[in-house]
Amino acid sequence: MEEYSGAGAAGEKLLEDGVSSSASGPRKGGLRTMPFIIVNECLEKVASYGIMPNMILYLKNEYNMAIAPATNILYTWSAMSNILSIFGAFLSDSYLGRFRVIFIGSFSSLLGLTILWLTAMIPELRPSCESFIQVCSSATAPQLALLFIAFGLISIGSGCVRPCSIAFGADQLAIKENSNNERLLDSYFNWYYTSIGLSTIIALSVIVYIQESLGWKIGFGVPAVLIFMSALSFILGSPFYVKVMPSESLLTSFAQVVVVATKNRKLSLPDHNIDQYYHSHDSEQTVPTDTL
């Protein structure tokens, strides 16, 4: 009975909301949470990937940027989105947990895409052109700042959602106690990556076609609506989620090892003494060399 109680206490500690999957409380997680999580990730992919292919044309035609500066901005934006995935994973593992980080990322992406859509809807947020003399002014500092804020919020959203979504889905199945748990995980990963592939195809075809055929207002409005549906889907599934508490991150442990190793790099080792080394009763005693 003591071992069972200890295991139950450990299980309770894993959950942020203190609800276990035992018979004494409501069961959480399982396959019923998968649609909320997969829809959240897929719609985020469609929205964020869909705005990237034609963004160079938007900066060139609407913000009057040269190709080289516009390309630098887009590469920096893409790099920032990938780098922030490391930060998002660290934040979820060490401090906030995956549920809160995905929620923050979904809201950040929604806010960023809404601002980007507003730049297409409101002419004052973009540089103006004199139609009669065909002279276009450069973007002002506030106009560029608003554009970069939109890019930054979208990058933060991607950095929070992408590294946590697949692990958060696995959390919903890992706590289930049945013999088919491994098969459920395999099925989940298969459906997850299949849906991600389909989302990428839709983003690079349908969304791009909408932008080219219907203009920027609808072309940016559709991704904004999709990211809203993504955030709403994730929030609706909140009562059913298993929410694992954050623990110490691997990055934190790695940093601690580096710091300690740096501090102790000049420590001098004592002279070799065979009695200082541990060995089993019948094993051969081997003394480390200076080059070990």
Stockholm file with secondary structure:
# STOCKHOLM 1.0

chainA/1-292         MEEYSGAGAAGEKLLEDGVSSSASGPRKGGLRTMPFIIVNECLEKVASYGIMPNMILYLKNEYNMAIAPATNILYTWSAMSNILSIFGAFLSDSYLGRFRVIFIGSFSSLLGLTILWLTAMIPELRPSCESFIQVCSSATAPQLALLFIAFGLISIGSGCVRPCSIAFGADQLAIKENSNNERLLDSYFNWYYTSIGLSTIIALSVIVYIQESLGWKIGFGVPAVLIFMSALSFILGSPFYVKVMPSESLLTSFAQVVVVATKNRKLSLPDHNIDQYYHSHDSEQTVPTDTL
#=GR chainA/1-292 SS CHHHHHHHHHHHHHBSSCCCSSTTSCCCCSGGGHHHHHHHHHHHHHHHHHTSTTHHHHHHHHSCCCHHHHHHHHHHHHHHHHHHHHHHHHHIIIIICHHHHHHHHHHHHHHHHHHHHHHHHCGGGSCCEETTTTEECCCCHHHHHHHHHHHHHHHHHHHHHHHHHHHHHHHHHHTCCSTTHHHHHHHHHHHHHHHHHHHHHHIIIIIHHHHHHHCHHHHHHHHHHHHHHHHHHHHHTGGGCCCBCCCCCHHHHHHHHHHHHHHTTTCCCCCCCGGGSCCCTTSCCCCCCTTC
#=GC SS_cons         CHHHHHHHHHHHHHBSSCCCSSTTSCCCCSGGGHHHHHHHHHHHHHHHHHTSTTHHHHHHHHSCCCHHHHHHHHHHHHHHHHHHHHHHHHHIIIIICHHHHHHHHHHHHHHHHHHHHHHHHCGGGSCCEETTTTEECCCCHHHHHHHHHHHHHHHHHHHHHHHHHHHHHHHHHHTCCSTTHHHHHHHHHHHHHHHHHHHHHHIIIIIHHHHHHHCHHHHHHHHHHHHHHHHHHHHHTGGGCCCBCCCCCHHHHHHHHHHHHHHTTTCCCCCCCGGGSCCCTTSCCCCCCTTC
//
